């Protein structure tokens, strides 16, 4: 099959999608938008996708429709910003698919609504796409603990629990199986060929905090395009806020269990060999080393060592339990999992807002 040659070069257009779902994160949303507007390499456009929350949709539309007071600062005008309603079922996957359908760029980047991107975030993404074989680029996500510091018991090997880059990922600019969804970008052609994010995997706002929708998508892209290159460039940095409730052990254990459930769905969708390859390496190599470090620190009298070792064991056990139950449940009640549509969004109001935005 002949595939269209991907766009490369300085004129590559990058659309940024931020999915939002609650007014509780109002200040975080505004900070995320401000960080995109301050990029050294400007975004082509910025899309805010609101997940079935009419009041938040109206509030964002009104906020960004207001003309800014005073003179515009020097430099290029800010990227057009649009506020959209999620046109699919409730959840992050459908929200992202709505953004993909509405986006105009050759590359679509995703930023969490409670994160801020460093100034060169998009510049590093764009540079990686100079290679036409590159279909996805992710970056490094640093935790910003609301309490001011990392809990002594919280192991870095499990920073994925709070949506951040974890110990065990390779450093630098390297090929990976999958990128992390809150700090990621994809070529549009990848969605055209492999489909969008699969609904039924990932968060939907009301249920247990599932995930792995970006893992399933990346594996599917590699299956459809065997020569595709997926990268992480750890210079593309965002800072992700970690609220106080996520530093509790109860959340840690529940999120690990939910990850196991999610991995069972991924394995069912793309096969266990591809769906669990990276997890097997992490479990066999990284986690035992983390336990040994914790035990060593405990023997040396360093605070938190024993607790970190215990948390690694507990987190691994919870994830394994979630995977086992998810596998049994999937066999008992198999539900088809299909990539969501990324064509023209249907239904749901959309508003163009921001200075310079198309009417």
C-alpha positions as CSV (number, residue, x, y, z in Angstrom):
1,X,0.0,0.0,0.0
2,X,1.3,3.4,-0.9
3,X,0.9,6.0,1.9
4,X,1.0,9.7,1.4
5,X,4.4,11.3,2.3
6,X,4.1,13.1,5.6
7,X,4.6,16.8,5.8
8,X,8.0,18.0,7.1
9,X,10.0,21.2,7.4
10,X,9.6,24.6,9.0
11,X,6.1,25.1,7.7
12,X,4.7,22.1,9.5
13,X,1.5,23.1,11.3
14,X,1.0,21.8,14.8
15,X,-2.5,21.9,16.3
16,X,-2.7,21.7,20.1
17,X,-5.6,19.9,21.8
18,X,-6.4,20.3,25.5
19,X,-9.3,18.2,26.8
20,X,-11.1,19.7,29.9
21,X,-13.9,18.3,32.0
22,X,-14.4,20.3,35.3
23,X,-14.6,23.9,36.5
24,X,-12.5,22.8,39.5
25,X,-9.4,23.1,37.2
26,X,-10.3,26.6,35.9
27,X,-7.0,28.2,36.9
28,X,-5.1,25.1,35.6
29,X,-6.8,25.4,32.2
30,X,-5.9,29.0,31.9
31,X,-2.3,28.3,32.8
32,X,-2.2,25.5,30.2
33,X,-3.5,27.8,27.5
34,X,-1.0,30.5,28.5
35,X,1.9,28.1,28.2
36,X,0.8,27.1,24.7
37,X,0.5,30.8,23.7
38,X,4.0,31.4,25.0
39,X,5.7,28.8,22.9
40,X,9.0,29.7,21.1
41,X,7.5,27.9,18.1
42,X,3.9,29.1,17.8
43,X,1.1,26.6,17.5
44,X,-1.0,26.7,14.4
45,X,-4.2,26.6,16.6
46,X,-5.4,25.7,20.0
47,X,-8.5,23.6,20.6
48,X,-10.2,23.2,24.0
49,X,-12.5,20.2,24.0
50,X,-15.1,20.3,26.8
51,X,-16.4,16.9,28.0
52,X,-20.2,17.1,28.4
53,X,-20.1,20.1,30.8
54,X,-22.3,22.9,29.4
55,X,-21.5,25.4,32.1
56,X,-17.8,25.0,31.5
57,X,-18.3,25.2,27.8
58,X,-20.2,28.5,28.1
59,X,-17.7,29.9,30.6
60,X,-14.7,29.1,28.4
61,X,-16.4,30.4,25.3
62,X,-17.3,33.7,27.0
63,X,-13.9,34.0,28.6
64,X,-11.9,33.6,25.4
65,X,-14.4,35.6,23.3
66,X,-13.7,38.7,25.2
67,X,-11.3,41.1,23.4
68,X,-8.2,41.6,25.5
69,X,-7.6,45.1,26.8
70,X,-4.5,47.1,26.1
71,X,-2.0,46.9,23.4
72,X,-0.9,43.5,22.0
73,X,2.6,42.5,23.0
74,X,5.3,42.4,20.3
75,X,5.7,39.2,18.3
76,X,3.4,37.0,16.2
77,X,-0.3,37.1,17.1
78,X,-1.5,34.3,19.3
79,X,-2.8,31.1,17.7
80,X,-6.5,31.0,17.0
81,X,-8.3,29.3,19.9
82,X,-11.6,27.3,19.6
83,X,-13.8,25.9,22.3
84,X,-15.5,22.7,21.3
85,X,-18.0,20.3,22.8
86,X,-17.0,16.6,22.9
87,X,-19.0,15.2,20.0
88,X,-18.7,11.6,21.2
89,X,-19.5,9.7,24.3
90,X,-18.2,11.0,27.7
91,X,-14.5,10.4,28.2
92,X,-11.0,11.4,27.3
93,X,-10.7,9.2,24.2
94,X,-13.8,10.7,22.5
95,X,-12.7,14.2,23.5
96,X,-9.4,13.7,21.9
97,X,-11.1,12.3,18.8
98,X,-13.2,15.4,18.6
99,X,-10.1,17.5,18.7
100,X,-8.4,15.5,16.0
101,X,-11.5,15.8,13.8
102,X,-11.6,19.6,14.2
103,X,-7.8,20.2,13.9
104,X,-6.2,21.6,10.8
105,X,-2.6,20.8,11.4
106,X,-0.4,18.1,10.0
107,X,0.6,17.3,13.6
108,X,-1.7,17.2,16.6
109,X,-0.2,17.6,20.1
110,X,-2.0,16.9,23.3
111,X,-1.5,18.7,26.6
112,X,-3.2,17.8,29.9
113,X,-5.5,20.5,31.3
114,X,-3.6,20.5,34.6
115,X,-0.1,20.9,33.1
116,X,2.0,23.7,31.7
117,X,4.5,23.3,28.8
118,X,8.0,24.7,28.8
119,X,8.7,27.4,26.2
120,X,10.4,25.0,23.7
121,X,7.9,22.2,24.0
122,X,6.6,22.5,20.5
123,X,10.0,23.4,19.0
124,X,11.4,20.0,20.1
125,X,8.3,18.2,18.8
126,X,8.6,19.9,15.4
127,X,12.3,19.1,15.1
128,X,11.7,15.4,15.5
129,X,9.2,15.4,12.6
130,X,11.9,16.4,10.2
131,X,12.2,12.6,9.7
132,X,9.1,11.6,7.7
133,X,9.1,8.1,9.3
134,X,8.3,9.6,12.7
135,X,4.6,9.2,13.5
136,X,4.5,10.2,17.2
137,X,6.7,12.2,19.5
138,X,6.3,12.5,23.3
139,X,8.2,14.3,26.0
140,X,9.1,14.4,29.6
141,X,6.4,15.1,32.3
142,X,7.6,16.4,35.6
143,X,5.4,16.2,38.7
144,X,4.6,19.4,40.6
145,X,3.4,18.1,44.0
146,X,0.8,20.4,45.5
147,X,2.2,19.7,48.9
148,X,5.5,21.1,47.8
149,X,7.5,17.8,47.8
150,X,7.3,14.2,46.9
151,X,6.0,11.9,49.6
152,X,9.0,9.9,51.0
153,X,7.2,6.6,50.4
154,X,6.3,7.3,46.7
155,X,8.6,5.4,44.3
156,X,9.8,7.1,41.1
157,X,9.2,3.8,39.3
158,X,5.4,4.5,39.8
159,X,5.3,8.1,38.7
160,X,3.0,7.0,35.9
161,X,0.4,6.7,38.7
162,X,0.2,10.5,38.7
163,X,0.6,10.9,35.0
164,X,4.3,11.6,34.9
165,X,7.5,10.2,33.5
166,X,8.7,7.4,35.6
167,X,12.1,5.8,36.4
168,X,12.9,3.1,33.8
169,X,12.1,5.1,30.7
170,X,15.2,5.7,28.6
171,X,16.7,9.2,28.7
172,X,17.4,11.5,25.7
173,X,15.7,11.2,22.3
174,X,14.9,7.5,21.9
175,X,12.5,5.2,20.2
176,X,9.7,3.8,22.3
177,X,6.7,1.5,22.0
178,X,4.3,4.2,23.1
179,X,4.3,7.9,24.2
180,X,2.4,9.2,27.3
181,X,-0.9,10.8,26.4
182,X,-0.7,14.0,28.4
183,X,2.5,15.1,26.7
184,X,2.3,13.7,23.2
185,X,1.9,14.5,19.5
186,X,1.0,12.5,16.4
187,X,0.9,13.0,12.7
188,X,-2.5,13.3,11.3
189,X,-1.8,10.6,8.7
190,X,-1.3,8.2,11.6
191,X,-4.9,8.7,12.6
192,X,-6.1,8.5,9.0
193,X,-4.5,5.1,8.7
194,X,-4.9,3.6,12.1
195,X,-8.0,5.3,13.4
196,X,-8.4,7.4,16.5
197,X,-8.3,6.7,20.2
198,X,-10.4,3.7,21.2
199,X,-13.4,4.5,23.4
200,X,-13.9,2.1,26.2
201,X,-10.3,2.4,27.2
202,X,-9.2,5.3,29.3
203,X,-10.9,7.8,31.6
204,X,-14.5,8.7,31.3
205,X,-15.0,11.1,34.2
206,X,-17.2,8.9,36.4
207,X,-15.7,5.4,36.6
208,X,-12.5,4.0,38.0
209,X,-9.5,6.0,36.6
210,X,-8.5,3.8,33.7
211,X,-5.8,4.7,31.2
212,X,-3.7,3.2,28.5
213,X,-5.7,4.7,25.6
214,X,-2.5,6.2,24.1
215,X,-0.6,2.8,24.6
216,X,-3.3,1.0,22.6
217,X,-3.2,3.7,19.8
218,X,0.6,3.6,19.5
219,X,0.7,-0.2,19.2
220,X,-2.0,0.0,16.6
221,X,-0.1,2.6,14.6
222,X,3.0,0.3,14.7
223,X,0.9,-2.7,13.6
224,X,-0.6,-0.7,10.6
225,X,2.7,1.0,9.8
226,X,5.6,-1.4,10.7
227,X,8.2,1.2,9.7
228,X,6.7,3.9,11.9
229,X,9.1,5.6,14.4
230,X,7.7,6.6,17.8
231,X,9.9,8.8,19.9
232,X,10.3,10.4,23.3
233,X,12.4,13.5,23.4
234,X,12.9,14.4,27.1
235,X,13.7,18.0,26.2
236,X,10.0,18.5,25.4
237,X,9.0,19.1,29.0
238,X,5.7,19.8,30.7
239,X,5.0,20.2,34.4
240,X,2.0,18.3,35.7
241,X,0.2,19.3,38.9
242,X,-0.3,16.5,41.4
243,X,-3.1,17.4,43.9
244,X,-2.9,16.4,47.5
245,X,-5.3,13.5,47.2
246,X,-3.1,11.7,44.7
247,X,-0.2,11.4,47.2
248,X,-2.3,9.1,49.4
249,X,-1.5,5.3,49.3
250,X,-5.2,4.5,48.7
251,X,-5.1,6.4,45.4
252,X,-1.8,4.9,44.5
253,X,-3.1,1.3,45.0
254,X,-6.4,2.1,43.2
255,X,-4.7,3.6,40.3
256,X,-2.3,0.7,40.0
257,X,-5.2,-1.7,40.0
258,X,-7.0,0.3,37.4
259,X,-3.8,0.2,35.2
260,X,-4.0,-3.6,35.4
261,X,-7.6,-3.5,34.2
262,X,-6.6,-1.2,31.4
263,X,-3.7,-3.4,30.3
264,X,-6.2,-6.3,30.0
265,X,-8.3,-4.2,27.6
266,X,-5.2,-3.3,25.6
267,X,-4.0,-6.9,25.4
268,X,-7.5,-7.8,24.2
269,X,-7.4,-5.1,21.6
270,X,-3.9,-5.5,20.1
271,X,-2.7,-8.8,21.5
272,X,-0.8,-9.7,24.6
273,X,2.6,-9.9,22.9
274,X,2.6,-6.3,21.8
275,X,0.4,-5.0,24.6
276,X,2.5,-6.3,27.5
277,X,6.1,-6.3,26.1
278,X,7.2,-3.1,27.8
279,X,5.4,-4.0,31.0
280,X,7.3,-7.3,31.2
281,X,10.6,-5.5,30.9
282,X,9.6,-3.0,33.5
283,X,8.5,-5.7,36.0
284,X,11.5,-7.9,35.5
285,X,14.2,-5.3,35.4
286,X,13.2,-1.9,36.8
287,X,10.9,-2.9,39.8
288,X,13.3,-5.4,41.4
289,X,16.1,-2.8,41.2
290,X,13.8,-0.3,42.9
291,X,13.0,-2.7,45.7
292,X,16.7,-3.3,46.3
293,X,17.4,0.5,46.4
294,X,14.6,0.9,48.9
295,X,16.0,-1.9,51.1
296,X,19.5,-0.5,50.8
297,X,18.3,3.0,51.8
298,X,16.5,1.4,54.8
299,X,19.7,-0.4,55.9
300,X,21.6,2.9,55.6
301,X,19.0,4.7,57.7
302,X,17.7,6.9,54.9
303,X,14.1,8.0,55.4
304,X,11.4,6.3,53.3
305,X,13.5,3.4,51.9
306,X,11.5,0.6,53.4
307,X,8.2,2.3,52.5
308,X,9.3,2.8,48.9
309,X,10.2,-0.9,48.6
310,X,6.9,-1.9,50.1
311,X,5.0,0.5,47.8
312,X,6.7,-1.1,44.7
313,X,5.6,-4.5,45.8
314,X,2.1,-3.4,46.6
315,X,1.7,-1.5,43.4
316,X,2.9,-4.4,41.3
317,X,0.6,-6.7,43.1
318,X,-2.4,-4.4,42.6
319,X,-1.6,-4.0,38.9
320,X,-1.3,-7.8,38.5
321,X,-4.6,-8.3,40.3
322,X,-6.3,-5.7,38.1
323,X,-5.0,-7.4,35.0
324,X,-6.1,-10.9,36.1
325,X,-9.6,-9.7,36.9
326,X,-9.8,-7.7,33.7
327,X,-8.8,-10.7,31.7
328,X,-11.4,-13.0,33.3
329,X,-14.1,-10.4,32.9
330,X,-13.2,-9.8,29.3
331,X,-13.5,-13.5,28.5
332,X,-16.8,-13.7,30.3
333,X,-18.3,-10.6,28.7
334,X,-16.4,-9.8,25.6
335,X,-17.1,-6.3,24.3
336,X,-15.8,-5.2,20.9
337,X,-13.3,-2.4,21.1
338,X,-13.0,-0.2,18.1
339,X,-11.1,3.0,17.3
340,X,-13.2,6.1,17.6
341,X,-14.0,8.1,14.5
342,X,-11.8,11.1,13.6
343,X,-13.8,12.4,10.7
344,X,-15.9,15.6,10.8
345,X,-17.3,16.0,14.4
346,X,-21.0,15.6,14.6
347,X,-23.4,17.4,17.0
348,X,-22.4,19.6,19.9
349,X,-21.9,23.3,19.7
350,X,-18.5,24.8,18.9
351,X,-17.4,28.4,19.3
352,X,-14.4,30.2,17.9
353,X,-13.0,32.5,20.5
354,X,-9.8,34.5,20.9
355,X,-8.2,37.4,19.1
356,X,-7.4,36.4,15.6
357,X,-9.6,33.4,15.7
358,X,-11.7,32.6,12.6
359,X,-15.3,33.7,12.9
